[in-house]
Amino acid sequence: MLENWIFLSLLAPLFWAFSNFVDKYLLGRHTKGIYDFLFFSSVVSWSWIFIVGLVVFVGLPELNEFTWIPIFTGILLLYSYGFYAKALEKGDTSALVILFKLIPVVTVVLAFVFLDQTLSANEWLGFIVVFAGAMIVSLEKIGRKGFIKGFWLILIAILIWAVITVVIDYGLQKIAFWDYFVLDVLGQGIGGLLLLLIPAIRREIITGVKAATFKKYNLFMGNNLLDLFGQMSVKKALALGPSAGLVTVVTQVQSFYAIIIGITLSIFLPRIIKEDISAGTLAKKFIGAAIMFAGIYILLT
């Protein structure tokens, strides 16, 4: 049983790391822009099939005064992908993925500020360590000022994801899990349709739909499956594992997967993905990721 939860905890971030690079490929080769990417991400999804099954076997979600919460988080999550996608267009996927480790740290701080949750000495120390690692990854090469390309955009996305996590934590105290899941995906779909209300965005989406090939639909559906497999793996790991904290710590290997995938693609398939794999840049990524991993371990254990 112990080995099973570790294996699943290691497997989930592998799916997600591959999905990050598929996102990069889709943005560069198969979409007409960010809004086309967002629309296809919200509409071309296996989640809709899953929701239909849930509604058939479980029934429609119960509606109450808190129904707006999952719909709101679904819409906000979709729009946050706009900042994520723009960051991917500008920077190296592996470096930006490493910064995802800031999400639990920012979430803990937001919970402390808005939900009156206390912070232990370990959590404060973990915050400092993760922040130090993030700075190593975020800064440009030695001798060059500024941050890596896409840093501010991914930081906005991370802040939004942290806010969403806190809101979901509150919402799940008011709404049953499966009802929340259905309404959250519904919110993402509504968010995609709302994009059509703005003429310039609508034109981009319509152009993207008209130019869409079978390959484009397959890639979006396949990418959605990667995320779904990751979600299934981590949820099973949480069910089998000794604690949610340990499972979360193990899943942080996503950063290292992303670095290795970035190196592999840059060497063997440079026409698809090309990252900076110079010795100095790779050392910075590995050192920063290792420090942030240690910080997450301190924070969550």
N, C-alpha and C positions, 0 to 999 in steps of 0.2 A: 504493500500500500504506500509506504514511504517513497519508494522509487517511482511509483506511478505519478504522484503529485509533482515530484521534481521534474520528471520527463515532460509532463504536460505544461508545467510552468516555463520550461525551456522552449517548448514547441510553439506556444502562443506568440511570443515576440518574434519568432522566425517568420511566421505568417505575416505579421504586421510590418516587419522590415522589408520583406519583398513587396508588400502593398505600397509602401512609401515610394519605392523605385518605379513601380507601375504607374503611380500617380505622376511622377516626374516625366515618364515616357508619354503618357496620355496628354499631358499639358504641352509637351514639345512637338508631338507628331499628329495627334488625332482630335484636337479641339480647336475651336475658333477663338478661344479666349477663356478667361476665368469664369464668366457667367455661363458659357456653354458647358464647362467642366462641372459647375455647381448644379446646373439643371439635370445633366445626365446622372450625376452622383445621387440626386434625390429621387429621380424617376425610374432609372434603370437599376433596380435593386431587387435582390432575392428576398429582402425583408418584407416586401408587399405580399409575396406568396405565403411567407410564414405568418403574417398577420391575418390573412384570409383564413388560414387553418385555425389560428387561435380563436377568431370570431366564431367560426363554425362549431368548434368543439368546446370552447369556454364561454362564449357569448360576448355581446357587446360590452365595452367598458362602462362602468358606472360613472355617471356624470354628476358632479357636485361643484361647490364653489371653488374647489382647488383644481378643477380640470384644466384651467389655463396654464398651470405650472408646467406639465409635460409638453404641452403644445408650444409654449414659449421656449423651453429648452431645446426642443426639436428644431424650431426655426432658427434660434441663435446658434445652435451647433452647425447647421448648414452654412450660415453666413460666415462663421468663424473659419470655415474651410477656404473662404476667399483669401484671407490673409495667409493661411498655410500654403495655398496654391501659388500665390504671388511670391512667397518666400522660396518655394521650390524652383520657380522659374529663374530666380536670381542666384541662388547659392547651391553649394554641395549638399546633396540629400543627407549624407552620413553625418555631417557636422550639425545640421539642423535637427536631426533625429536625436542626437546626444542631448540637446537642450530640452527635450521632452521631460528629462528628469526634474526639471524645475516645476512641473505640474503638481506633484504631491506636496512639494515645499510651499508653493504659493497657496494651495488648497488649505493646508494646515494653518497658515497665517490668516487667511480669510475666515476660516472657521473660528479662529481665536478672536478676530475683530468683530465678526457679525453674529456668531452663534454662542459667544461667551464660553467657548471651550478653552480649557487651560492648556498651557504649553509646559512640558517638562524640560529639565536641563538638557536631556538627550535630544529633544526636538530642536531646541535652540542651537545646540552644537551641530546637529545634522544640517540645519538651515545654513549655518556659516560655511560648513565644508562643501555642501552642494553649490553654494554661491561661488566659492573659490574655484571649484572645478569648472563652473559655467563661464567664469571670466577667462580661464585659460583657453577654452574652446572658442569663445566668442571673439576674442581679440585677433586682429590680423597677424600676419607673420612678424617676427622680430624685426624691428627697424621700420615697420610701417604702422602708421597711426590708424585708429578707427576699429570698427567691428567688421566681422565677416559679412558678406553679402546676404541679405535676407534676414539679418539679425532682428531688426526692429519689427518687421512684419511677423516673424515667428513668435516674438515676445508678446505681441498683441494677441495672437491666436492662443498662446499658452495662458495668458491672463483670462481670456474668455473661457477657455476650457476649465480653468480652476473655478471661476464663478459658476459655471454650469454644474460642476461637481458639487459645490456647496448647495446650490438650489435643488439639485436632485436629491441630495441627502435630506433636505427639508421636505421635499415633495413626497418622498417615499414613506414619510411618517404620516402622511395624510391620504395616500392613494396606494392601493394594492399594486404589487410589482408588475403583474401581467397587464393590468389596466394602464399603468404608467408606460410600459414598453410600447403598447399599441398606440397610445396617444402621442408619445414622443416621435415615433416614426411618422405618424400622421402629420405632426408639426413640421417635420422635414419636407414632406410632400407639399404641404401648404406653402412653406418657404420657397420651394422651387417654382410653384405656380405664381406666387406673388412677384417673382422676377419678371414675369411677362407683362406686368402693369406698366413698366418703364419702357418707353419706345426704343431707346438705343439698345437696351439690354435685350428686349424682345427680338430686335432685328438680328443680333448676334446669335441668339438661341435658335431662331428659325433657320438661319444660315447653317448653323451646326447640325440641325436635324436633317435638313435637305441634303447636306453633303455627307451625312453619316453612312458609313459602310457597315457591312456585316461584321467586319473585324472590330470596328469601334464598339458596337454593341457587345460583342463577345468579350472584349477587354474590360469594359466596365462591369459586366456581369461576373467575369472571372475575378476581377479585383475585389468586388463585393464579397465573393465567396472566400477569398483569402482573409478578409476581415471577420467574416462570420465564423470560419474555422478557428481563428484566433480567439474570438469571444467564447466559443464553445469550449476550447481547450482550457482557458483560464478559469472559466466558471466551474469546470469539473475539477481543476486543480484546487480551487477554493473549497470545494466540497470534500476533497480527500485530504488536503493539507492540514498541518497542525495549527496554522494561524493565517489570517489574511495578510498580516504584515510580512511574514516570510515568503509567501507566494508573490507578493508585490516586489519584494527585494530581488527574487530570482528572475522575474520578468524584466528587470532592468538590463539584462544582457542584450536587449534589443539594440542598444547603442553599438555594441561590439559586432553584432550581426551586420548592422548597417555599414560599418567601416569595412568589414571583410567583403560584403557584397559589392560595395563601391569600388574596392580595389580590383575584384574579379572582373566586373563589367568594364572597368576602365582599361584593363589589359586585353581582355579577349573580345569585348564588344564595344569598342570606343565610339562607334557610330550611333549606338543607342544611348549609352551613358558615359560621360567623360568627366571625371573628377580630378582634383589636384591630389596626386598620390606621391608627391615629393616626400623625402624622408622627414624633413622638418614638420610638414603639415600633418603627416601620419602620427608622428611622435606626439604632437600637440593634441590630436584627437584622442589617442589612446590614454595619455596621461590625464587629460581632462575628464574623460569618461570614467577612468578608474577612480579618480578622486570623488566624482559625483556619485558613483556606485557606493563608495564607502560612506558618503554622507547620507544616502538613502537608507543604508543598512543601520546607521546610527539613529536616524529619524524614526524608523518603523520597527525597531526591535528593542 
